[in-house]
């Protein structure tokens, strides 16, 4: 079967009551039952957790899980949004393996969760038989205001460290890529969110100036499939 994107499991629909404690959300199912779901997103989810919005949940059959539901999607007046931060890594890796990302094509091997130093792991290592290496760090972007996608949606010292690591690897002669995947369909432009994390924004501009490449893609999302769609222009000024 031709790979088209990340296939969603069977989903249950409902209405968001509230998200709280970062990792929990109360949902009213179509049956009227109120359930608590795991929220797989540690960010602020600004603009992506509006009470009263339609949401979709996956179901776990693991009896050891405290919450059997996982919140996957939300529909706002503007767009469908994928809120599961585990999806981007799987989607980008599989899309590279199926030669669907032209900026990252031509590699023979794709490895996930690669340790690059004693204190840092990056999401992907792409390798050629010629031993050429490309390190890729993937970030989930869901903050969009007036058509402008921004990252991060909360201060991220971990994200700052990843930029430093990519810059260091580039200085050693490797290729380094910071990949922002926008899990929604209404972004026209990408900018760093300097009003949220000024240090991250400054570091992003610095590392790109020093050779780290930036790739930004949006997605096509429905309740069956999330797939990589278009490149989104970048403004680092």
MIBALUM-695444 format. One record per residue (C-alpha): residue in three letters; x, z, y; chain. Coordinates in Angstrom, 1 decimal. Each point is the difference from the previous one (the first is absolute). Layout:
<pts>
+-----+--------+--------+--------+-------+
: res :     xx :     zz :     yy : chain :
+-----+--------+--------+--------+-------+
: ALA :      X :      Z :      Y :     A :
...
+-----+--------+--------+--------+-------+
</pts>
This chain:
<pts>
+-----+--------+--------+--------+-------+
: res :     xx :     zz :     yy : chain :
+-----+--------+--------+--------+-------+
: UNK :    0.0 :    0.0 :    0.0 :     A :
: UNK :    1.3 :   -0.9 :    3.4 :     A :
: UNK :    0.9 :    3.0 :    2.1 :     A :
: UNK :   -2.1 :    0.3 :    3.1 :     A :
: UNK :    0.4 :    3.6 :    1.1 :     A :
: UNK :   -0.7 :    3.6 :   -0.9 :     A :
: UNK :   -3.2 :    0.2 :   -2.1 :     A :
: UNK :   -2.1 :    3.0 :    0.8 :     A :
: UNK :   -1.4 :    2.1 :   -2.8 :     A :
: UNK :   -3.8 :    0.4 :   -0.2 :     A :
: UNK :   -1.1 :    1.7 :    3.1 :     A :
: UNK :   -2.8 :    2.4 :    1.0 :     A :
: UNK :   -1.5 :   -0.3 :    3.5 :     A :
: UNK :   -1.1 :    2.8 :    2.3 :     A :
: UNK :    0.1 :    1.2 :    3.6 :     A :
: UNK :    2.8 :    2.1 :    1.5 :     A :
: UNK :   -1.0 :    3.4 :    1.1 :     A :
: UNK :    3.4 :    1.3 :    1.1 :     A :
: UNK :    3.7 :   -0.2 :   -0.8 :     A :
: UNK :    1.9 :    3.3 :    0.1 :     A :
: UNK :    3.2 :    1.8 :   -1.1 :     A :
: UNK :    1.6 :   -3.5 :    0.1 :     A :
: UNK :   -0.6 :   -0.6 :   -3.7 :     A :
: UNK :   -3.7 :    0.7 :   -0.4 :     A :
: UNK :   -3.2 :   -1.8 :    1.0 :     A :
: UNK :   -3.6 :    0.8 :   -0.5 :     A :
: UNK :   -2.2 :   -2.9 :   -1.0 :     A :
: UNK :   -3.7 :   -0.5 :   -0.4 :     A :
: UNK :   -0.6 :   -2.4 :   -2.9 :     A :
: UNK :   -2.8 :   -2.5 :   -0.1 :     A :
: UNK :   -1.7 :    2.3 :   -2.5 :     A :
: UNK :   -0.1 :    2.7 :    2.7 :     A :
: UNK :    2.6 :    2.1 :   -1.8 :     A :
: UNK :    2.7 :    1.6 :    2.2 :     A :
: UNK :    3.5 :   -0.2 :   -1.5 :     A :
: UNK :    3.5 :    0.9 :    1.1 :     A :
: UNK :    2.6 :   -2.8 :   -0.5 :     A :
: UNK :    3.8 :   -0.1 :    0.2 :     A :
: UNK :    1.2 :   -1.8 :    3.1 :     A :
: UNK :    3.3 :   -1.8 :   -0.9 :     A :
: UNK :    1.2 :   -0.2 :    3.6 :     A :
: UNK :    2.1 :    2.6 :    1.8 :     A :
: UNK :   -0.2 :   -1.6 :    3.4 :     A :
: UNK :   -2.3 :    0.8 :    2.8 :     A :
: UNK :   -2.3 :   -2.9 :   -1.0 :     A :
: UNK :   -0.9 :   -0.5 :    3.6 :     A :
: UNK :   -3.0 :   -2.2 :    0.3 :     A :
: UNK :   -0.3 :   -0.2 :   -3.8 :     A :
: UNK :   -2.0 :    3.1 :   -0.8 :     A :
: UNK :   -3.1 :   -0.3 :    2.0 :     A :
: UNK :   -2.9 :    2.1 :   -1.4 :     A :
: UNK :   -3.0 :   -2.1 :   -1.0 :     A :
: UNK :    2.1 :   -3.0 :   -1.0 :     A :
: UNK :   -0.5 :   -1.7 :   -3.4 :     A :
: UNK :    2.8 :    0.9 :   -2.4 :     A :
: UNK :    1.0 :   -0.9 :   -3.6 :     A :
: UNK :    1.5 :    2.2 :   -2.6 :     A :
: UNK :    1.8 :   -0.5 :   -3.3 :     A :
: UNK :   -0.6 :    2.3 :   -3.0 :     A :
: UNK :    2.6 :    1.7 :   -2.1 :     A :
: UNK :   -0.8 :    0.9 :   -3.7 :     A :
: UNK :    2.9 :    2.5 :   -0.1 :     A :
: UNK :   -1.7 :    3.4 :   -0.8 :     A :
: UNK :    2.9 :    1.9 :    1.5 :     A :
: UNK :   -0.6 :   -1.4 :    3.5 :     A :
: UNK :   -1.8 :    2.4 :    2.4 :     A :
: UNK :   -1.7 :   -2.9 :    1.8 :     A :
: UNK :   -1.1 :   -2.9 :   -2.1 :     A :
: UNK :   -0.6 :   -2.3 :    3.0 :     A :
: UNK :    2.7 :   -1.7 :    2.1 :     A :
: UNK :   -0.9 :   -1.5 :    3.4 :     A :
: UNK :    1.1 :   -3.6 :    0.1 :     A :
: UNK :   -1.8 :   -1.9 :    2.8 :     A :
: UNK :   -1.9 :    0.5 :    3.2 :     A :
: UNK :   -2.0 :   -2.5 :    2.1 :     A :
: UNK :    0.0 :    0.4 :    3.7 :     A :
: UNK :   -1.9 :   -2.1 :    2.5 :     A :
: UNK :    3.1 :   -2.2 :    0.3 :     A :
: UNK :    1.3 :   -0.4 :   -3.5 :     A :
: UNK :    0.5 :    1.2 :   -3.6 :     A :
: UNK :    3.0 :    2.3 :   -0.2 :     A :
: UNK :    2.1 :    1.0 :   -3.1 :     A :
: UNK :    1.0 :    3.6 :    0.4 :     A :
: UNK :    1.9 :    0.6 :   -3.3 :     A :
: UNK :    3.7 :    0.2 :    0.9 :     A :
: UNK :    1.0 :   -0.8 :   -3.6 :     A :
: UNK :   -1.5 :   -3.5 :    0.2 :     A :
: UNK :    2.6 :   -1.6 :    2.4 :     A :
: UNK :    3.0 :    0.6 :   -2.2 :     A :
: UNK :   -1.8 :   -1.4 :   -3.1 :     A :
: UNK :   -1.4 :   -3.0 :    2.0 :     A :
: UNK :    3.3 :   -0.9 :    1.7 :     A :
: UNK :    2.0 :    0.3 :   -3.2 :     A :
: UNK :   -2.4 :   -2.1 :   -2.1 :     A :
: UNK :   -0.3 :   -2.6 :    2.8 :     A :
: UNK :    3.8 :   -0.3 :    0.2 :     A :
: UNK :    0.2 :   -0.4 :   -3.8 :     A :
: UNK :   -2.5 :   -2.8 :    0.2 :     A :
: UNK :    1.8 :   -1.7 :    2.9 :     A :
: UNK :   -2.8 :    0.5 :    2.4 :     A :
: UNK :    2.1 :    1.4 :    2.9 :     A :
: UNK :    2.2 :   -2.8 :    1.4 :     A :
: UNK :    2.2 :    2.4 :    2.0 :     A :
: UNK :    1.0 :    1.7 :   -3.3 :     A :
: UNK :    0.1 :   -2.9 :   -2.5 :     A :
: UNK :    2.8 :   -1.1 :   -2.2 :     A :
: UNK :    1.0 :    3.3 :   -1.6 :     A :
: UNK :    0.5 :    0.4 :   -3.7 :     A :
: UNK :   -0.7 :    3.7 :   -0.3 :     A :
: UNK :   -2.3 :    2.5 :    1.7 :     A :
: UNK :    0.6 :    3.7 :   -0.5 :     A :
: UNK :   -2.2 :    2.8 :    1.4 :     A :
: UNK :    0.9 :    3.4 :    1.3 :     A :
: UNK :    3.7 :   -0.6 :    0.4 :     A :
: UNK :    2.3 :    2.9 :    0.9 :     A :
: UNK :    2.3 :   -1.2 :    2.8 :     A :
: UNK :    1.8 :    3.3 :    0.9 :     A :
: UNK :    0.0 :    3.6 :   -1.1 :     A :
: UNK :   -3.0 :    0.7 :    2.3 :     A :
: UNK :   -1.9 :   -3.3 :    0.2 :     A :
: UNK :   -2.1 :   -2.4 :   -2.1 :     A :
: UNK :   -1.3 :   -3.3 :    1.1 :     A :
: UNK :   -3.0 :   -1.8 :   -1.4 :     A :
: UNK :    1.5 :   -3.2 :   -1.3 :     A :
: UNK :    3.3 :   -1.6 :   -0.9 :     A :
: UNK :    0.0 :   -3.8 :   -0.4 :     A :
: UNK :    3.0 :   -1.5 :   -1.7 :     A :
: UNK :    1.4 :   -3.5 :   -0.7 :     A :
: UNK :    2.3 :   -1.0 :   -2.8 :     A :
: UNK :    2.6 :   -0.5 :    2.7 :     A :
: UNK :   -0.3 :    3.8 :    0.5 :     A :
: UNK :   -1.5 :   -0.4 :    3.4 :     A :
: UNK :   -2.1 :    3.0 :    0.8 :     A :
: UNK :   -3.1 :    0.5 :    2.2 :     A :
: UNK :   -1.4 :    3.5 :    0.6 :     A :
: UNK :   -3.7 :    0.2 :    1.0 :     A :
: UNK :   -1.9 :    3.0 :    1.4 :     A :
: UNK :   -3.8 :   -0.4 :    0.1 :     A :
: UNK :   -2.2 :    1.7 :    2.5 :     A :
: UNK :   -3.8 :    0.2 :   -0.1 :     A :
: UNK :   -1.6 :   -0.7 :    3.4 :     A :
: UNK :   -3.6 :    0.7 :    0.7 :     A :
: UNK :    0.0 :    0.9 :    3.7 :     A :
: UNK :   -1.4 :   -2.9 :    2.0 :     A :
: UNK :   -1.3 :    0.2 :    3.6 :     A :
: UNK :   -1.3 :   -3.0 :    1.9 :     A :
: UNK :    1.6 :   -2.3 :   -2.5 :     A :
: UNK :    3.4 :    1.6 :    0.1 :     A :
: UNK :    1.3 :    1.5 :   -3.2 :     A :
: UNK :    2.3 :    3.0 :    0.5 :     A :
: UNK :    2.3 :    2.2 :   -2.2 :     A :
: UNK :    0.2 :    2.8 :   -0.6 :     A :
: UNK :   -3.3 :    1.9 :    0.5 :     A :
: UNK :    1.8 :    3.3 :   -0.1 :     A :
: UNK :    3.6 :    1.2 :    0.6 :     A :
: UNK :    2.1 :   -1.0 :   -3.0 :     A :
: UNK :    3.5 :    1.4 :   -0.3 :     A :
: UNK :    0.2 :   -1.4 :   -3.5 :     A :
: UNK :   -0.8 :   -3.5 :    1.4 :     A :
: UNK :    2.8 :    0.5 :    2.6 :     A :
: UNK :    2.4 :    0.8 :   -2.8 :     A :
: UNK :   -1.0 :   -3.2 :   -1.8 :     A :
: UNK :    0.8 :   -2.1 :    3.1 :     A :
: UNK :    3.5 :    1.7 :    0.2 :     A :
: UNK :    0.6 :   -0.8 :   -3.7 :     A :
: UNK :   -1.0 :   -3.7 :    0.4 :     A :
: UNK :    2.3 :   -0.3 :    3.0 :     A :
: UNK :    2.9 :    1.5 :   -2.0 :     A :
: UNK :   -0.6 :   -2.4 :   -2.9 :     A :
: UNK :    0.0 :   -3.0 :    2.3 :     A :
: UNK :    3.3 :    1.2 :    1.5 :     A :
: UNK :    1.4 :   -0.1 :   -3.5 :     A :
: UNK :   -0.9 :   -3.7 :   -0.3 :     A :
: UNK :   -3.3 :    0.3 :   -1.8 :     A :
: UNK :   -3.4 :   -1.3 :    1.2 :     A :
: UNK :   -2.4 :    2.7 :    1.2 :     A :
: UNK :   -3.8 :   -0.5 :    0.6 :     A :
: UNK :   -2.6 :    2.3 :    1.5 :     A :
: UNK :   -3.3 :   -1.3 :   -1.3 :     A :
: UNK :   -3.3 :    1.1 :    1.7 :     A :
: UNK :   -3.1 :   -0.8 :   -2.0 :     A :
: UNK :   -3.1 :    0.2 :    2.1 :     A :
: UNK :   -2.9 :    1.0 :   -2.3 :     A :
: UNK :   -2.7 :   -1.4 :    2.2 :     A :
: UNK :   -1.0 :   -3.4 :    1.4 :     A :
: UNK :   -0.3 :    0.3 :    3.8 :     A :
: UNK :    3.6 :    0.1 :    1.2 :     A :
: UNK :    1.3 :   -2.7 :    2.3 :     A :
: UNK :    3.3 :    1.7 :    0.9 :     A :
: UNK :    2.3 :    2.8 :   -1.2 :     A :
: UNK :    1.8 :    2.5 :    2.1 :     A :
: UNK :    1.7 :    3.3 :   -0.7 :     A :
: UNK :   -2.2 :    3.0 :    1.0 :     A :
: UNK :    2.4 :    1.5 :    2.6 :     A :
: UNK :   -2.8 :    2.1 :    1.4 :     A :
: UNK :   -0.2 :    1.8 :   -3.4 :     A :
: UNK :    3.6 :    0.0 :   -1.2 :     A :
: UNK :    2.4 :   -1.0 :    2.8 :     A :
: UNK :    3.1 :    0.6 :   -2.1 :     A :
: UNK :   -1.3 :   -2.3 :   -2.8 :     A :
: UNK :   -0.8 :   -2.7 :    2.5 :     A :
: UNK :    3.5 :    0.2 :    1.6 :     A :
: UNK :    1.7 :    0.0 :   -3.4 :     A :
: UNK :   -2.1 :   -3.0 :   -1.2 :     A :
: UNK :    1.1 :   -2.0 :    3.1 :     A :
: UNK :    3.7 :    1.1 :   -0.5 :     A :
: UNK :    0.2 :   -0.9 :   -3.8 :     A :
: UNK :   -1.6 :   -3.4 :    0.5 :     A :
: UNK :    2.5 :   -0.7 :    2.8 :     A :
: UNK :    2.7 :    0.9 :   -2.6 :     A :
: UNK :   -1.2 :   -2.3 :   -2.7 :     A :
: UNK :   -2.8 :    1.6 :   -1.8 :     A :
: UNK :   -2.8 :   -2.5 :   -0.5 :     A :
: UNK :   -3.6 :    0.8 :    0.7 :     A :
: UNK :   -2.9 :   -1.6 :   -2.0 :     A :
: UNK :   -3.6 :    0.7 :    0.9 :     A :
: UNK :   -2.9 :   -1.3 :   -2.0 :     A :
: UNK :   -3.7 :    0.7 :    0.1 :     A :
: UNK :   -2.4 :    0.0 :   -3.0 :     A :
: UNK :   -3.2 :   -1.4 :   -1.3 :     A :
: UNK :   -2.2 :    2.8 :   -1.3 :     A :
: UNK :   -3.2 :    0.3 :   -1.9 :     A :
: UNK :   -1.2 :    2.4 :   -2.8 :     A :
: UNK :    1.6 :   -2.2 :   -2.7 :     A :
: UNK :    3.4 :   -1.0 :    1.4 :     A :
: UNK :    2.6 :    0.8 :    2.6 :     A :
: UNK :    2.4 :   -2.9 :    0.6 :     A :
: UNK :    2.7 :   -0.9 :    2.6 :     A :
: UNK :   -1.3 :   -2.4 :    2.5 :     A :
: UNK :    1.8 :   -1.0 :    3.3 :     A :
: UNK :    3.2 :    0.9 :    1.9 :     A :
: UNK :   -0.8 :    2.0 :    3.1 :     A :
: UNK :    2.0 :   -0.5 :    3.2 :     A :
: UNK :    2.3 :    2.9 :    1.0 :     A :
: UNK :    0.6 :    1.4 :    3.5 :     A :
: UNK :    2.9 :    2.5 :    0.2 :     A :
: UNK :    0.2 :    0.0 :    3.8 :     A :
+-----+--------+--------+--------+-------+
</pts>
